[in-house]
Amino acid sequence: MAATCPRGKIEWIDSVEDYPGSSFPIPETGALRGILGAMATVVISLPEPRIVLPHVSWETYERLLEDLADCSAPRLTYDRGRLEIMSPTPEHEKLNRTINLIVEIVAAELDIHVEVLGSTTFKRMDISRGFEPDSCFYTANAERIYGKNKIDLSTDPPPDLVIEIDVTSSSIPKMPIFARVGVPEVWRYDGRSLRISKLQGDDYVAIDRSLAFPLLTSQALEDFLAKSRERASRPRLVRFIRDWVAANR
């Protein structure tokens, strides 16, 4: 959070109009503080802090991305003038890291080439949308983006797999953005169940088995997450996943 950003980039404020006691990271310089003062409606949702701003130009969105380029949080989502800024909670990040771990172990055990791009910013000015996933992976298109330090969706493919942790409901629906950009597969975890979806036409449909990692089912992923909540040490969880792969490959 603030500690991950250059000095002066982020400050914590203790109140926003109509939301006393809330806390949210806001850039001290750049575009956001200026537009906050002009907004009649600012929405903050708790316990996972999110702020939603209407009528934000693409140019302002890009300036915010530049201001926050060296920060691991907050994460921005942009959809045709609406901007959501979200600061992940520890629970959110623990779940995200666990799913990352599962993917990387399965990929290694099955010798699948995977490029891990984390919460890289993906944006397309022509459709006025941008997002920063909780995690994302390239598998089928891993070779196409290998070695690249920047992804340009006008020429590069979108991630083959996006992970969306949604333990609190997002104020801007992410799935339509993923679909518009052309993400083939999304795993969405709501804190209770994990849903695997594939892009079919302009929308997503639920499937039981992953496209990127066909050995993995939604039930298997939920079992791994349940195991991680049993206070199993990381080495024990790694062994559990490896043993499962060996038994089911």
N, C-alpha and C positions, 0 to 999 in steps of 0.2 A: 504494500500500500504506500503510504507516504514515504516510508523508508526506502522503497525501491526506486524512487524517482529523484532526479537531480534536485538539489537544494533550490527552493524558490518556485518549483513547478507546482507543488501541491500543498494545500493547507487544509486542515479540517475545520469545518464550521459547525457550530452547535445548534443552529436554528435556521430554518427557512420559513418564510411567511406561511402561516397556517399549519406549520409542522414543527412546533416547538419540541426541543429535546431530540430531534433527529440529528444524525451525523452523517455527512457525506463528503467525499473528497472533491474539491472544486479547484481547477487551476487558478493560481493567483494571477497569472498573466495570460495573454492570448485571448481567445474568442469567448470562452464560456462565461466568465464573470460578467462580461459586457452584455451578453444576451439575456442572462438571468434577470437583470434589472428591468428588462423590457417585457418580460413574459407575464401575462395576466394569470396563466395557469401553469403551475409547477407541481408535478405529481411525484411524491416520494413514497415508496412502499417499503415497509419493514416486515420481518426482521432482516431481509436481505436488501440492503439499500439500493434503490433504483430511482433515478430521476428521469422524467420524460419531458422533453421540450418540443412544442409544436413550432411550425413555421421556421425551421432552421434551413438555411441555404446550403447547397452542396459546398460552396466555398468555405463557409463557416465550419462545416464538418471536416473538411480537409485541413483547416487550420488547427482544429482540435487534435486531429490525428498527429499532426506535426508537433504540437505542444507536448503530447503524451507519448511520443515515439519511444522514449527510454523507460516507460513505466509498465510494470506487469499488471497494474490495475489503475483505474477502472477499465472496463470493456465497453466499447461503443457499438450500438446497432443503429443503422440509419435506413429509413424507409420513406422515400418520397416526401421529405420535409419534416418527418418526425424523428427525433433523436432520443434514444434511451442510453443512459449511462448507468452501468451496474458495477457495484463493488462486491466481489464474491466473498461469502462467509467461509470460515474454516471448514464447516461441514461440506459446503459446496466443493471446496478445493480438495478435501480428502477423498470424496467420491470421484472427482475428476482424475486425481492421481492414481486411484486404484484401478479405474477402467483403463487408463494409459498403461499401467503395469500389466494388466491382463493382455492387452493387445500386443505389447512388445514381447512378452513371454511366448504367446501363441505364434507370433510371426517368427521368432527365433527357432522355436521347436519344429516348426513346419517348413523352415527355410524359405519364408516368403519375404521378398524384398519390400520393405516399407520405409517410406519417408515420413517422419513425424514432424509436423509443422505447428503443433501446439495451438496457441490462440492468435496465429497470424491474421493480420487484417486483409480481408478480401473485399474489393469494392468494384463497382462498375458505374461509371458516370452516366453511360447511355441509358441505363434503366433506373438510375437514382437510388441505388441500394448498396449497402455495405454492412459487413458483420465481422465479428471476432468470435469464433467458436470457442467453446470450452477446450476442445481438442479436435484435431483433424489429422487425417492420414491419407497418404497417397500409396496405392498398391498397384492397380492396373496401369496407372499413369506415373508410377514412381520414376521410371527412367526419363520421362519427359521433363521433369522438374529437378532431377538430380543435379546438385551443384549450384542451383540458382539461389541468389540471396534476396531476390524480390520476385513476387508472383504478380503477373499482369493478366487479369482475366480476359482482356481483349485478345490475347494470343495463347495464354496458358490455360490448361483445363482446371476446373474446380477440384477440390479434394474428392477423393473416392469415398471417403467416410468422414462424417462429422459427428462428434459427440455433443449432446445437449443435456446438461444437468439442469433440471427445472423443478427444484424442490419448493420454490415459490413461483407462482405464475408470472411469466414475463409480461410486461405491459405492451410490448410490440411483438406480435406473433412472429416467431422465427421461421417456422416451416415454409410459409409462402415465399420468404426471401430465399431460403435454400433451394426451393423448387425453381424459382425464377432464374437463379444463377446456374442451376443444373447439377446440383450435388446428387449423385446417384443413390446414396444410402445415408440414413441418419439413425443413430441410436439415441433414444430419449429416455432418460431416467427421472422419475418424479418422486423418488424417495421410497417408493413401494414396489414398483414394477418397472421393468425395462422393456421398451418397445423398439423392435427393429422395423424400419420402414424403408421401402424402395420407391424411387421416383417412377411414376407411371403416368405418362402424359404430363399434365400440369399439376399433379397432386401426388401425395404419398399414400401408399397402401401398406398395411402391416404384413410382414412376412415372419416366419418362424426362424429362418436360418439366414445368417449373414451372407451377403454377396461377396464382400471382400475377404471374409474368413469363413468359408462354408462349414467348417467343423463346429463353429459356435452357433448355438441357439439362444433365444432369449432366456430360456430356463437355465441353461448353463451359466450365462452371465449373471443372472440373479443369484444362483448358487454361489458363485465366486464372491459376489458382493456380500452375501450373507456370511460367508466364511471370514471375510475381512472384518466384519463387525463382531466376531467372536473373540476379539483381542488377540488373534493369532499374530505372532511376530511376522515381519516381512519375509524372512527366510522360510518360515513354515508355510506361508501363503504361496510363495514361489514354488515350493515343492509340491503343494497340493495341486496347483495349476498344471505343472509339468507332468505329474502322475496322471491327471485327468486326460491330458493330451495324448500321452502314451497309451492309455487304455482305450481311447476313442478314435484314434487316427485310422 
